[in-house]
Amino acid sequence: MIRPSLALIVIINTSVRDPDEFFDDEDDLDRVERVLQASENISDPILLAGLLMSRLARSQAFTEGNKRTALAVAHFVLQANGYDPEIYIPPDDTRISDYLLLAARGDNVEQAIIGVMTSNAGVLRAGQETSVPRSQRGFGFGSVI
């Protein structure tokens, strides 16, 4: 499975920030590193994308662009692993942005974000039919859904 590195996340954060969003305050990259370490054992790309999205937004490691970075990292994880991010995180789905706001405030919304992602894709529990191609199904969430 393809995972983002600390360096890639920093590059993503830099790319989503506007020129007037750079300050003298240092980013807390140790927070990003802890998020990556806590997700090392996740082997499902959909679950990894949702967890990283929630945890990066919650960590507030960057002085600006945390939610945008979290969303872009989730898109990267999905796309790099053969999933269409637009299926799981549609641009017009305000639930994801609402949950990212809650995560940035410190709420643990991991399960809610993953639930939205899987419901957007029509991913159901193992053994049920879905309209998502087999190559993009993310079964095995058990208690997460």
DSSP file (Angstrom, degrees, kcal/mol; ACC not computed):
  #  RESIDUE AA STRUCTURE BP1 BP2  ACC     N-H-->O    O-->H-N    N-H-->O    O-->H-N    TCO  KAPPA ALPHA  PHI   PSI    X-CA   Y-CA   Z-CA
    1    1 A M              0   0    0      0, 0.0     2,-0.5     0, 0.0    80,-0.1   0.000 360.0 360.0 360.0 140.2    0.0    0.0    0.0
    2    2 A I        -     0   0    0     75,-0.2    78,-0.1    78,-0.1    79,-0.1  -0.753 360.0-177.2 -88.9 127.5    1.2    3.5   -0.8
    3    3 A R        -     0   0    0     -2,-0.5     2,-0.2    77,-0.1    37,-0.0  -0.877  28.3-107.3-122.3 152.7    1.3    5.8    2.2
    4    4 A P        -     0   0    0      0, 0.0     2,-0.2     0, 0.0    69,-0.0  -0.546  31.5-141.1 -77.4 147.4    2.2    9.5    2.5
    5    5 A S     >  -     0   0    0     -2,-0.2     4,-2.2     1,-0.1     5,-0.2  -0.557  26.9-105.7 -97.0 168.7    5.5   10.4    4.1
    6    6 A L  H  > S+     0   0    0      1,-0.2     4,-2.2     2,-0.2     5,-0.2   0.921 122.5  52.7 -58.1 -44.7    6.2   13.3    6.4
    7    7 A A  H  > S+     0   0    0      1,-0.2     4,-2.2     2,-0.2    -1,-0.2   0.901 108.6  49.5 -61.0 -41.6    8.0   15.1    3.6
    8    8 A L  H  > S+     0   0    0      2,-0.2     4,-2.8     1,-0.2    -1,-0.2   0.909 109.4  51.4 -65.1 -41.2    5.0   14.6    1.2
    9    9 A I  H  X S+     0   0    0     -4,-2.2     4,-2.6     2,-0.2    -1,-0.2   0.891 109.6  50.3 -63.9 -38.3    2.6   15.9    3.8
   10   10 A V  H  X S+     0   0    0     -4,-2.2     4,-2.4     2,-0.2    -1,-0.2   0.912 111.1  49.1 -64.4 -41.9    4.7   19.0    4.3
   11   11 A I  H  X S+     0   0    0     -4,-2.2     4,-2.2     2,-0.2    -2,-0.2   0.914 111.1  49.9 -63.0 -43.0    4.8   19.6    0.5
   12   12 A I  H  X S+     0   0    0     -4,-2.8     4,-1.7     2,-0.2    -2,-0.2   0.934 110.5  49.7 -61.4 -45.7    1.0   19.2    0.4
   13   13 A N  H  X S+     0   0    0     -4,-2.6     4,-0.8     1,-0.2     3,-0.3   0.920 110.6  50.0 -60.2 -42.9    0.6   21.7    3.2
   14   14 A T  H  < S+     0   0    0     -4,-2.4     3,-0.5     1,-0.2    -1,-0.2   0.885 110.5  50.8 -61.6 -38.1    2.9   24.2    1.4
   15   15 A S  H  < S+     0   0    0     -4,-2.2    -1,-0.2     1,-0.2    -2,-0.2   0.773 109.5  48.8 -74.3 -25.6    0.9   23.8   -1.8
   16   16 A V  H  < S+     0   0    0     -4,-1.7     2,-0.3    -3,-0.3    -1,-0.2   0.557  94.7  91.1 -91.2  -7.0   -2.5   24.4   -0.2
   17   17 A R  S  < S-     0   0    0     -4,-0.8     5,-0.0    -3,-0.5    47,-0.0  -0.676  73.7-129.1 -91.2 141.8   -1.5   27.5    1.6
   18   18 A D    >   -     0   0    0     -2,-0.3     3,-2.4     1,-0.1    -2,-0.1  -0.473  31.3-104.8 -79.3 158.3   -1.8   31.0    0.1
   19   19 A P  G >  S+     0   0    0      0, 0.0     3,-0.8     0, 0.0    -1,-0.1   0.819 121.2  55.2 -55.5 -32.2    1.3   33.3    0.2
   20   20 A D  G 3  S+     0   0    0      1,-0.2    -2,-0.0     3,-0.0    -3,-0.0   0.391  93.1  73.8 -83.9   6.9   -0.2   35.3    3.0
   21   21 A E  G <  S+     0   0    0     -3,-2.4     2,-0.6     2,-0.1    -1,-0.2   0.173  71.0  99.6-103.6  17.3   -0.6   32.2    5.2
   22   22 A F    <   +     0   0    0     -3,-0.8     2,-0.2    41,-0.1    -8,-0.0  -0.915  49.7 171.0-106.4 126.1    3.1   31.8    6.0
   23   23 A F        -     0   0    0     -2,-0.6    40,-0.1     2,-0.3    41,-0.1  -0.699  48.5-103.0-126.2 174.7    4.1   33.1    9.4
   24   24 A D  S    S+     0   0    0     -2,-0.2     2,-0.1     2,-0.1    -2,-0.0   0.654  88.7 105.5 -75.4 -15.1    7.1   33.1   11.6
   25   25 A D  S    S-     0   0    0      1,-0.1    -2,-0.3    38,-0.0     2,-0.2  -0.431  74.4-123.6 -65.8 138.1    5.5   30.4   13.8
   26   26 A E        -     0   0    0     -2,-0.1     2,-0.2    36,-0.1    -1,-0.1  -0.583  18.1-117.1 -84.4 145.8    7.0   27.0   13.3
   27   27 A D        -     0   0    0     -2,-0.2     2,-1.1    35,-0.1    35,-0.2  -0.516  23.1-125.3 -73.3 149.0    4.9   24.0   12.2
   28   28 A D    >>  +     0   0    0     33,-3.4     3,-1.3     1,-0.2     4,-0.8  -0.705  35.2 171.9 -98.4  82.1    4.8   21.2   14.8
   29   29 A L  H 3>  +     0   0    0     -2,-1.1     4,-2.5     1,-0.3    -1,-0.2   0.682  69.5  72.6 -69.7 -17.3    6.0   18.3   12.5
   30   30 A D  H 3> S+     0   0    0      1,-0.2     4,-2.2     2,-0.2    -1,-0.3   0.860  94.8  54.7 -62.0 -33.7    6.2   16.0   15.5
   31   31 A R  H <> S+     0   0    0     -3,-1.3     4,-2.0     2,-0.2    -1,-0.2   0.914 108.3  47.4 -65.2 -42.1    2.4   16.0   15.6
   32   32 A V  H  X S+     0   0    0     -4,-0.8     4,-2.4     1,-0.2    -2,-0.2   0.921 110.7  52.2 -64.3 -43.2    2.3   14.9   11.9
   33   33 A E  H  X S+     0   0    0     -4,-2.5     4,-2.6     1,-0.2    -2,-0.2   0.893 108.4  50.7 -61.1 -40.1    4.9   12.2   12.6
   34   34 A R  H  X S+     0   0    0     -4,-2.2     4,-2.3     2,-0.2    -1,-0.2   0.889 108.8  52.0 -65.6 -38.3    2.9   10.9   15.5
   35   35 A V  H  X S+     0   0    0     -4,-2.0     4,-0.7     2,-0.2    -2,-0.2   0.925 111.9  46.7 -61.9 -44.3   -0.2   10.7   13.3
   36   36 A L  H >< S+     0   0    0     -4,-2.4     3,-0.8     1,-0.2    -2,-0.2   0.916 112.4  49.3 -64.5 -43.4    1.8    8.7   10.7
   37   37 A Q  H >< S+     0   0    0     -4,-2.6     3,-1.2     1,-0.2     4,-0.3   0.882 107.3  55.0 -63.9 -38.0    3.2    6.4   13.3
   38   38 A A  H 3< S+     0   0    0     -4,-2.3    -1,-0.2     1,-0.2     3,-0.2   0.677 111.1  45.9 -69.6 -16.0   -0.3    5.7   14.8
   39   39 A S  T X< S+     0   0    0     -3,-0.8     3,-1.4    -4,-0.7    -1,-0.2   0.278  78.4 106.1-109.4  10.9   -1.6    4.7   11.4
   40   40 A E  T <  S+     0   0    0     -3,-1.2    -1,-0.1     1,-0.3    -2,-0.1   0.812  79.7  50.7 -60.0 -32.4    1.3    2.4   10.4
   41   41 A N  T 3  S+     0   0    0     -4,-0.3     2,-0.5    -3,-0.2    -1,-0.3   0.434  81.0 110.5 -90.1   1.3   -0.7   -0.8   10.9
   42   42 A I    <   +     0   0    0     -3,-1.4    -3,-0.0     1,-0.1    -4,-0.0  -0.656  38.2 175.0 -78.9 123.6   -3.7    0.3    8.8
   43   43 A S        +     0   0    0     -2,-0.5    -1,-0.1     1,-0.0     3,-0.1   0.475  52.7  85.7-110.1  -4.0   -3.8   -1.8    5.7
   44   44 A D     >  -     0   0    0      1,-0.1     4,-2.9    96,-0.1     5,-0.2  -0.883  66.5-149.4-100.5 121.2   -7.0   -0.6    4.1
   45   45 A P  H  > S+     0   0    0      0, 0.0     4,-2.5     0, 0.0     5,-0.2   0.830  96.6  51.0 -59.6 -34.3   -6.6    2.5    1.9
   46   46 A I  H  > S+     0   0    0      2,-0.2     4,-2.3     1,-0.2     5,-0.2   0.938 113.3  44.3 -69.4 -45.4  -10.1    3.8    2.7
   47   47 A L  H  > S+     0   0    0      2,-0.2     4,-2.7     1,-0.2     5,-0.2   0.919 114.3  50.3 -62.7 -44.2   -9.7    3.4    6.4
   48   48 A L  H  X S+     0   0    0     -4,-2.9     4,-2.9     1,-0.2     5,-0.3   0.923 109.9  50.3 -61.1 -45.0   -6.2    5.0    6.2
   49   49 A A  H  X S+     0   0    0     -4,-2.5     4,-2.3    -5,-0.2    -1,-0.2   0.926 113.4  45.5 -60.5 -45.2   -7.5    8.0    4.2
   50   50 A G  H  X S+     0   0    0     -4,-2.3     4,-2.3     2,-0.2    -2,-0.2   0.911 114.6  47.1 -65.5 -42.7  -10.3    8.6    6.7
   51   51 A L  H  X S+     0   0    0     -4,-2.7     4,-3.1     2,-0.2     5,-0.3   0.933 114.0  46.7 -65.5 -45.7   -8.1    8.2    9.7
   52   52 A L  H  X S+     0   0    0     -4,-2.9     4,-2.8    -5,-0.2     5,-0.4   0.909 111.4  52.5 -62.9 -40.5   -5.4   10.5    8.3
   53   53 A M  H  X S+     0   0    0     -4,-2.3     4,-1.7    -5,-0.3    -2,-0.2   0.954 115.7  39.9 -60.0 -49.0   -7.9   13.1    7.3
   54   54 A S  H  X S+     0   0    0     -4,-2.3     4,-2.2     1,-0.2    -2,-0.2   0.936 118.9  45.2 -65.7 -47.4   -9.4   13.2   10.8
   55   55 A R  H  X S+     0   0    0     -4,-3.1     4,-2.1     2,-0.2    -2,-0.2   0.860 111.9  50.5 -71.4 -35.7   -6.2   13.0   12.7
   56   56 A L  H  X>S+     0   0    0     -4,-2.8     4,-1.0    -5,-0.3     5,-0.5   0.914 112.9  46.7 -67.4 -41.1   -4.3   15.5   10.6
   57   57 A A  H  <5S+     0   0    0     -4,-1.7     3,-0.3    -5,-0.4    -2,-0.2   0.902 115.2  47.5 -64.7 -39.3   -7.1   18.0   11.0
   58   58 A R  H  <5S+     0   0    0     -4,-2.2    -2,-0.2     1,-0.2    -1,-0.2   0.829 104.1  60.6 -71.2 -32.2   -7.3   17.3   14.7
   59   59 A S  H  <5S-     0   0    0     -4,-2.1    -1,-0.2    -5,-0.2    -2,-0.2   0.785  81.6-157.6 -69.5 -26.9   -3.6   17.6   15.2
   60   60 A Q  T  <5 +     0   0    0     -4,-1.0   -32,-0.1    -3,-0.3    -3,-0.1   0.909  33.1 156.0  47.7  47.8   -3.4   21.2   14.1
   61   61 A A      < +     0   0    0     -5,-0.5   -33,-3.4   -34,-0.1     2,-0.3   0.745  50.4  63.4 -76.4 -25.5    0.3   20.7   13.3
   62   62 A F  S    S-     0   0    0    -35,-0.2     4,-0.2     1,-0.1     3,-0.1  -0.719  81.8-128.4-102.7 151.9    0.6   23.5   10.7
   63   63 A T  S    S+     0   0    0     -2,-0.3     2,-0.3   -38,-0.2    -1,-0.1   0.808  94.2   5.8 -67.7 -27.0    0.1   27.2   11.4
   64   64 A E  S    S+     0   0    0      1,-0.1    -1,-0.2   -41,-0.1   -47,-0.1  -0.983 116.2  36.0-148.7 155.4   -2.4   27.2    8.4
   65   65 A G     >  +     0   0    0     -2,-0.3     4,-2.7    -3,-0.1     5,-0.2   0.679  60.3 140.2  81.5  19.7   -4.0   24.8    6.0
   66   66 A N  H  > S+     0   0    0     -4,-0.2     4,-2.6     2,-0.2     5,-0.1   0.930  75.8  41.9 -63.1 -46.8   -4.6   21.9    8.4
   67   67 A K  H  > S+     0   0    0      2,-0.2     4,-2.3     1,-0.2    -1,-0.2   0.906 116.7  48.6 -69.3 -40.5   -8.0   20.9    7.1
   68   68 A R  H  > S+     0   0    0      2,-0.2     4,-2.4     1,-0.2    -2,-0.2   0.906 112.9  48.8 -64.2 -40.8   -7.0   21.5    3.4
   69   69 A T  H  X S+     0   0    0     -4,-2.7     4,-2.7     2,-0.2     5,-0.2   0.929 110.1  51.5 -62.9 -45.5   -3.9   19.4    4.0
   70   70 A A  H  X S+     0   0    0     -4,-2.6     4,-2.0     1,-0.2    -2,-0.2   0.907 112.0  46.5 -59.0 -43.8   -5.9   16.6    5.6
   71   71 A L  H  X S+     0   0    0     -4,-2.3     4,-2.2     2,-0.2    -1,-0.2   0.916 113.1  48.5 -65.5 -44.0   -8.3   16.5    2.7
   72   72 A A  H  X S+     0   0    0     -4,-2.4     4,-2.4     2,-0.2    -2,-0.2   0.872 110.2  51.9 -66.2 -36.8   -5.5   16.5    0.1
   73   73 A V  H  X S+     0   0    0     -4,-2.7     4,-2.7     2,-0.2    -1,-0.2   0.911 108.8  50.7 -65.5 -41.8   -3.7   13.7    2.0
   74   74 A A  H  X S+     0   0    0     -4,-2.0     4,-2.3    -5,-0.2    -2,-0.2   0.914 110.3  49.9 -61.7 -42.1   -6.8   11.6    2.0
   75   75 A H  H  X S+     0   0    0     -4,-2.2     4,-2.8     1,-0.2     5,-0.3   0.919 110.4  50.8 -60.7 -43.4   -7.2   12.2   -1.8
   76   76 A F  H  X S+     0   0    0     -4,-2.4     4,-3.1     2,-0.2     5,-0.3   0.944 109.7  49.2 -59.4 -49.4   -3.6   11.2   -2.3
   77   77 A V  H  X S+     0   0    0     -4,-2.7     4,-1.0     1,-0.2    -1,-0.2   0.923 114.8  44.6 -58.4 -46.2   -4.0    7.9   -0.3
   78   78 A L  H ><>S+     0   0    0     -4,-2.3     5,-3.0    -5,-0.2     3,-0.5   0.961 117.8  42.3 -64.4 -51.1   -7.1    6.9   -2.2
   79   79 A Q  H ><5S+     0   0    0     -4,-2.8     3,-1.7     1,-0.2    -2,-0.2   0.903 111.4  54.4 -65.4 -41.5   -5.8    7.8   -5.6
   80   80 A A  H 3<5S+     0   0    0     -4,-3.1    -1,-0.2    -5,-0.3    -2,-0.2   0.747 110.4  48.9 -64.8 -22.1   -2.3    6.3   -5.1
   81   81 A N  T <<5S-     0   0    0     -4,-1.0    -1,-0.3    -3,-0.5    -2,-0.2   0.150 127.2 -94.3-106.4  18.8   -4.0    3.0   -4.1
   82   82 A G  T < 5S+     0   0    0     -3,-1.7     2,-0.3     1,-0.3    -3,-0.2   0.623  83.9 124.3  87.4  14.7   -6.3    2.8   -7.1
   83   83 A Y      < -     0   0    0     -5,-3.0    -1,-0.3    -6,-0.2    -2,-0.1  -0.803  63.6-120.1-106.9 150.0   -9.4    4.4   -5.6
   84   84 A D    >>  -     0   0    0     -2,-0.3     3,-1.5     1,-0.2     4,-1.1  -0.796  18.2-158.5 -88.6 109.2  -11.3    7.4   -7.1
   85   85 A P  H 3> S+     0   0    0      0, 0.0     4,-3.3     0, 0.0    -1,-0.2   0.813  88.6  65.0 -58.8 -30.4  -11.3   10.1   -4.4
   86   86 A E  H 34 S+     0   0    0      1,-0.2    -2,-0.0     2,-0.2   -11,-0.0   0.767 100.0  52.6 -65.6 -24.6  -14.3   11.8   -5.9
   87   87 A I  H <4 S+     0   0    0     -3,-1.5    -1,-0.2     2,-0.1    45,-0.0   0.924 119.3  32.2 -73.6 -45.4  -16.4    8.7   -5.1
   88   88 A Y  H  < S+     0   0    0     -4,-1.1    32,-0.2     1,-0.2    -2,-0.2   0.804 133.8  28.1 -84.0 -31.8  -15.5    8.6   -1.4
   89   89 A I  S  < S-     0   0    0     -4,-3.3    -1,-0.2    -5,-0.2    -2,-0.1  -0.642  78.9-166.5-131.4  73.6  -15.1   12.4   -0.9
   90   90 A P    >   -     0   0    0      0, 0.0     3,-1.8     0, 0.0     6,-0.2  -0.351  26.2-126.8 -62.9 140.8  -17.3   14.2   -3.3
   91   91 A P  T 3  S+     0   0    0      0, 0.0    -5,-0.0     0, 0.0     0, 0.0   0.759 108.1  51.8 -61.4 -24.2  -16.5   17.9   -3.5
   92   92 A D  T 3  S+     0   0    0      2,-0.0     2,-1.0     1,-0.0     3,-0.1   0.356  79.5 108.7 -95.8   7.1  -20.2   18.8   -2.8
   93   93 A D    X>  -     0   0    0     -3,-1.8     4,-0.8     1,-0.2     3,-0.7  -0.727  45.0-175.3 -86.7 102.9  -20.5   16.7    0.3
   94   94 A T  H 3> S+     0   0    0     -2,-1.0     4,-2.4     1,-0.2     5,-0.2   0.645  72.1  77.1 -74.8 -13.6  -20.6   19.2    3.2
   95   95 A R  H 3> S+     0   0    0      2,-0.2     4,-2.5     1,-0.2    -1,-0.2   0.910  93.1  51.1 -62.8 -40.3  -20.6   16.5    5.8
   96   96 A I  H <> S+     0   0    0     -3,-0.7     4,-2.4     1,-0.2    -1,-0.2   0.943 111.5  46.5 -62.0 -47.2  -16.9   15.9    5.3
   97   97 A S  H  X S+     0   0    0     -4,-0.8     4,-1.9     1,-0.2    -1,-0.2   0.882 111.4  52.5 -64.9 -36.5  -16.1   19.6    5.8
   98   98 A D  H  X S+     0   0    0     -4,-2.4     4,-1.9     1,-0.2    -1,-0.2   0.920 111.0  46.8 -62.6 -43.0  -18.4   19.8    8.8
   99   99 A Y  H  X S+     0   0    0     -4,-2.5     4,-2.7     1,-0.2    -2,-0.2   0.866 108.6  55.1 -67.9 -34.9  -16.5   16.9   10.4
  100  100 A L  H  X S+     0   0    0     -4,-2.4     4,-2.4     2,-0.2    -1,-0.2   0.883 106.3  51.9 -65.1 -36.5  -13.2   18.4    9.5
  101  101 A L  H  X S+     0   0    0     -4,-1.9     4,-1.1     2,-0.2    -2,-0.2   0.917 111.0  47.5 -62.7 -42.8  -14.2   21.6   11.4
  102  102 A L  H  <>S+     0   0    0     -4,-1.9     5,-2.4     1,-0.2     3,-0.4   0.905 111.0  51.3 -64.7 -40.8  -15.1   19.4   14.4
  103  103 A A  H ><5S+     0   0    0     -4,-2.7     3,-1.9     1,-0.2    -2,-0.2   0.915 106.2  54.4 -62.1 -42.4  -11.8   17.6   14.2
  104  104 A A  H 3<5S+     0   0    0     -4,-2.4    -1,-0.2     1,-0.3    -2,-0.2   0.770 104.9  55.3 -63.4 -24.4   -9.9   20.9   14.1
  105  105 A R  T 3<5S-     0   0    0     -4,-1.1    -1,-0.3    -3,-0.4    -2,-0.2   0.493 130.5 -96.2 -85.0  -4.2  -11.7   21.8   17.3
  106  106 A G  T < 5S+     0   0    0     -3,-1.9    -3,-0.2     1,-0.3     2,-0.2   0.418  76.6 140.7 107.8  -0.9  -10.4   18.6   18.9
  107  107 A D      < -     0   0    0     -5,-2.4     2,-1.0    -6,-0.1    -1,-0.3  -0.481  54.9-123.9 -76.2 145.9  -13.3   16.3   18.4
  108  108 A N        +     0   0    0     -2,-0.2     3,-0.1     1,-0.1     4,-0.1  -0.799  46.2 154.6 -88.8 104.4  -12.7   12.6   17.6
  109  109 A V     >  +     0   0    0     -2,-1.0     4,-2.6     1,-0.1     5,-0.2   0.090  27.4 119.1-118.8  20.1  -14.7   12.2   14.3
  110  110 A E  H  > S+     0   0    0      1,-0.2     4,-2.5     2,-0.2     5,-0.2   0.931  78.6  44.7 -54.0 -52.9  -12.7    9.3   12.7
  111  111 A Q  H  > S+     0   0    0      1,-0.2     4,-2.3     2,-0.2    -1,-0.2   0.871 113.0  51.8 -63.9 -36.7  -15.6    6.9   12.7
  112  112 A A  H  > S+     0   0    0      2,-0.2     4,-2.2     1,-0.2    -1,-0.2   0.922 111.0  47.0 -65.9 -43.6  -18.0    9.5   11.4
  113  113 A I  H  X S+     0   0    0     -4,-2.6     4,-2.6     2,-0.2    -2,-0.2   0.933 113.9  47.2 -64.1 -45.9  -15.7   10.5    8.5
  114  114 A I  H  X S+     0   0    0     -4,-2.5     4,-2.5    -5,-0.2     5,-0.2   0.888 110.8  53.3 -63.5 -38.2  -15.1    6.9    7.5
  115  115 A G  H  X S+     0   0    0     -4,-2.3     4,-2.2    -5,-0.2    -1,-0.2   0.908 110.1  46.7 -62.6 -42.4  -18.8    6.2    7.7
  116  116 A V  H  X S+     0   0    0     -4,-2.2     4,-2.6     2,-0.2    -2,-0.2   0.929 112.1  51.1 -64.5 -45.1  -19.5    9.1    5.3
  117  117 A M  H  X S+     0   0    0     -4,-2.6     4,-1.4     1,-0.2    -2,-0.2   0.931 113.5  43.4 -59.3 -46.6  -16.8    8.0    3.0
  118  118 A T  H  X>S+     0   0    0     -4,-2.5     5,-2.5     1,-0.2     4,-0.6   0.867 113.6  50.6 -71.4 -34.8  -18.1    4.4    2.8
  119  119 A S  H ><5S+     0   0    0     -4,-2.2     3,-0.6    -5,-0.2    -1,-0.2   0.876 106.7  56.0 -70.3 -34.1  -21.7    5.5    2.5
  120  120 A N  H 3<5S+     0   0    0     -4,-2.6    -1,-0.2     1,-0.2    -2,-0.2   0.879 112.1  42.8 -59.8 -37.1  -20.8    7.8   -0.4
  121  121 A A  H 3<5S-     0   0    0     -4,-1.4    -1,-0.2    -5,-0.2    -2,-0.2   0.527 111.7-119.5 -88.5  -6.1  -19.3    4.9   -2.2
  122  122 A G  T <<5 +     0   0    0     -3,-0.6     2,-0.5    -4,-0.6    10,-0.2   0.730  54.5 163.9  73.5  20.0  -22.1    2.5   -1.4
  123  123 A V      < -     0   0    0     -5,-2.5    -1,-0.3    -6,-0.2     2,-0.2  -0.609  13.2-177.0 -76.3 124.5  -19.6    0.3    0.4
  124  124 A L        -     0   0    0     -2,-0.5     3,-0.1     4,-0.2    14,-0.1  -0.600  35.3 -68.6-114.3 175.4  -21.5   -2.1    2.5
  125  125 A R  S >  S-     0   0    0     -2,-0.2     3,-2.0     1,-0.2    -1,-0.2  -0.250  73.9 -71.8 -62.0 154.7  -20.5   -4.8    4.9
  126  126 A A  T 3  S+     0   0    0      1,-0.3    -1,-0.2    -3,-0.1     3,-0.1  -0.149 120.9  27.3 -50.7 136.5  -18.8   -7.9    3.5
  127  127 A G  T 3  S+     0   0    0      1,-0.4    -1,-0.3    -3,-0.1     2,-0.3   0.247  95.9 108.4  94.7 -12.3  -21.2  -10.1    1.5
  128  128 A Q  S <  S-     0   0    0     -3,-2.0    -1,-0.4     1,-0.1    -4,-0.2  -0.664  72.8-107.7 -96.4 155.3  -23.6   -7.4    0.5
  129  129 A E        +     0   0    0     -2,-0.3     2,-0.3    -3,-0.1    -4,-0.1  -0.498  38.5 177.6 -80.5 149.8  -24.0   -6.0   -3.0
  130  130 A T        -     0   0    0     -2,-0.2    -7,-0.1     2,-0.2    -8,-0.1  -0.972  38.2-128.5-146.8 158.5  -22.7   -2.6   -3.9
  131  131 A S  S    S+     0   0    0     -2,-0.3    -9,-0.1    -9,-0.2    -8,-0.1   0.518  81.0 101.0 -86.1  -5.4  -22.5   -0.5   -7.0
  132  132 A V  S    S-     0   0    0    -10,-0.2    -2,-0.2   -11,-0.2     5,-0.1  -0.642  86.7-103.1 -80.8 133.8  -18.8    0.2   -6.5
  133  133 A P    >   -     0   0    0      0, 0.0     3,-2.4     0, 0.0     4,-0.3  -0.195  30.2-113.6 -54.2 147.0  -16.4   -1.9   -8.6
  134  134 A R  G >  S+     0   0    0      1,-0.3     3,-1.3     2,-0.2    -2,-0.1   0.833 116.0  61.7 -52.8 -35.9  -14.9   -4.8   -6.7
  135  135 A S  G 3  S+     0   0    0      1,-0.3    -1,-0.3     3,-0.0    -3,-0.0   0.680 108.7  43.3 -66.6 -16.2  -11.4   -3.2   -7.1
  136  136 A Q  G <  S+     0   0    0     -3,-2.4    -1,-0.3   -53,-0.1     2,-0.2   0.278  85.2 117.5-112.8  10.4  -12.6   -0.2   -5.1
  137  137 A R    <   -     0   0    0     -3,-1.3     2,-0.2    -4,-0.3   -91,-0.1  -0.547  47.0-160.4 -79.3 145.1  -14.5   -1.9   -2.4
  138  138 A G        +     0   0    0     -2,-0.2     3,-0.3   -14,-0.1    -1,-0.1  -0.532  23.4 167.1-122.9  64.8  -13.2   -1.4    1.2
  139  139 A F        +     0   0    0     -2,-0.2   -14,-0.1     1,-0.2   -16,-0.0  -0.234  44.6  64.1 -73.8 165.6  -14.7   -4.3    3.2
  140  140 A G        +     0   0    0      2,-0.0    -1,-0.2   -96,-0.0     3,-0.2   0.627  55.0 123.3 100.8  15.7  -13.5   -5.2    6.7
  141  141 A F    >   +     0   0    0     -3,-0.3     3,-2.8     1,-0.2     2,-0.2   0.753  33.9 166.1 -80.8 -22.0  -14.5   -2.1    8.7
  142  142 A G  G >  S+     0   0    0      1,-0.3     3,-0.7     2,-0.2    -1,-0.2  -0.233  73.1  14.0  50.2-106.7  -16.6   -4.1   11.1
  143  143 A S  G 3  S+     0   0    0     -2,-0.2    -1,-0.3     1,-0.2    -2,-0.1   0.561 116.8  74.6 -78.3  -7.3  -17.3   -1.8   14.0
  144  144 A V  G <         0   0    0     -3,-2.8    -1,-0.2     1,-0.2   -29,-0.2   0.864 360.0 360.0 -73.9 -34.5  -16.1    1.3   12.1
  145  145 A I    <         0   0    0     -3,-0.7    -1,-0.2   -31,-0.1    -2,-0.1   0.498 360.0 360.0 -77.6 360.0  -19.3    1.5    9.9
